[in-house]
Amino acid sequence: MTQIDFHSGVPDKVAYACRLLRKAYASTPRIVVMTEDVAQLAALDQALWTFSATDFLPHAHANDPLAPDSAIVLADSDSTELPEAGLLVNLARRAPAQFEAFPRLIEVISTDEEDAAAGRLRYAAYKRQDFPLKHLTVGKK
């Protein structure tokens, strides 16, 4: 069953995702990131190239021919076929359609009220389905 972790109170989802992916990349052979839309995917793609002068996080769009060889695969649609991976990071306001195929899902929830409300709905839906849930409020110990 998929372990679901909620990271809430995130001021900037794209910047947070870069740091999260850097950390996860060290221990997870393949990661998939679901974005809200093509604009957020483009912003994340650009940020992954520029967020650190010393770190390189190999990534590709799920439809790119390089995706099968990429450690981090970016997607923006539930209709995209996602590769097998150890971690799915969700930046979208919807539950990814294929999340149960992954052993772990991290839901990134921003400080935006609409995003937070959508996150609370997903949390409740996962809880009703008895998924194991953890919650981390960013900035709190």
C-alpha positions in Angstrom: 0.0 0.0 0.0 1.3 3.5 -0.9 2.7 5.5 2.0 1.5 9.1 1.7 3.4 12.0 3.2 1.9 15.5 3.3 4.3 18.4 3.3 2.2 21.5 4.0 2.8 25.2 4.6 5.2 25.4 1.6 5.6 29.0 0.5 7.0 28.1 -3.0 6.2 24.7 -4.4 8.7 24.8 -7.2 11.6 25.9 -5.0 10.6 23.3 -2.3 10.4 20.6 -4.9 13.9 21.3 -6.1 15.3 20.9 -2.5 13.1 17.8 -1.9 14.2 16.2 -5.2 17.9 16.9 -4.4 17.4 15.0 -1.1 15.4 12.2 -2.5 17.7 11.7 -5.5 20.5 10.6 -3.1 18.5 7.6 -2.0 15.8 6.9 -4.6 16.7 5.4 -7.9 13.8 7.0 -9.8 11.4 9.8 -9.0 8.3 11.0 -10.8 6.9 14.5 -10.3 3.3 15.3 -11.2 2.8 19.1 -11.8 -0.5 21.0 -12.0 -0.1 22.0 -15.6 2.4 22.6 -18.4 3.3 26.0 -17.0 4.3 24.6 -13.6 6.2 21.8 -15.3 8.2 24.4 -17.3 8.9 26.4 -14.2 10.1 23.3 -12.4 12.2 22.2 -15.3 13.9 25.6 -15.5 14.4 25.7 -11.7 16.0 22.3 -11.7 18.7 23.6 -14.0 19.3 26.8 -12.0 18.5 26.3 -8.3 22.0 25.2 -7.4 25.4 25.9 -8.9 26.8 22.6 -7.6 24.0 20.1 -7.9 22.8 18.4 -11.1 19.5 16.6 -11.0 19.0 14.6 -14.3 15.4 15.0 -15.4 13.2 14.8 -18.4 9.6 15.2 -19.4 7.7 11.9 -19.3 7.1 12.1 -23.1 10.8 12.8 -23.8 12.8 10.0 -25.4 15.4 10.5 -22.6 12.8 9.8 -19.9 13.5 6.0 -19.6 17.1 6.9 -18.7 16.3 9.8 -16.4 16.4 9.6 -12.6 13.7 12.3 -12.4 10.7 12.2 -14.7 8.3 15.2 -14.9 4.7 14.9 -15.9 1.8 17.3 -16.2 -1.2 15.1 -17.0 -2.8 12.0 -15.6 -3.1 10.7 -19.2 0.7 10.5 -19.4 2.1 7.0 -18.9 4.3 7.1 -15.9 7.4 4.9 -15.4 7.9 2.6 -12.5 9.6 4.6 -9.7 10.1 4.5 -5.9 8.6 8.0 -5.3 5.9 10.1 -6.7 5.9 13.8 -5.8 2.6 15.6 -6.4 2.6 19.4 -6.9 -0.9 19.3 -8.5 -4.1 20.1 -6.7 -5.5 16.8 -7.7 -4.6 13.3 -6.6 -2.5 11.7 -9.4 -4.6 9.0 -11.1 -1.8 6.4 -11.0 -0.5 7.1 -7.4 -1.3 3.6 -6.1 1.4 2.2 -8.5 4.1 3.9 -6.3 5.3 2.7 -2.9 5.5 6.3 -1.7 3.7 9.6 -2.5 4.7 13.0 -1.2 1.9 15.6 -1.5 3.3 19.2 -1.5 0.8 21.7 -0.2 1.4 25.4 -0.4 0.3 28.3 1.8 -2.2 29.3 -0.8 -5.7 28.8 0.7 -7.2 27.1 -2.4 -4.2 24.8 -2.6 -4.4 24.0 1.2 -8.2 23.3 0.9 -7.6 20.9 -2.0 -4.9 19.3 0.0 -7.2 18.8 3.0 -9.8 17.1 0.7 -7.1 14.7 -0.6 -5.9 14.0 2.9 -9.5 13.1 3.9 -10.0 11.0 0.8 -6.8 9.0 1.4 -7.7 8.6 5.1 -11.1 7.1 4.2 -9.3 4.6 2.0 -7.0 3.6 4.9 -3.7 4.7 3.3 -0.9 5.2 5.8 -0.5 9.0 6.2 2.2 11.2 7.7 2.1 15.0 7.9 5.0 17.5 8.1 4.3 21.2 8.4 7.2 23.0 6.8 9.0 25.4 9.1 7.8 23.7 12.3 9.8 21.2 14.3 
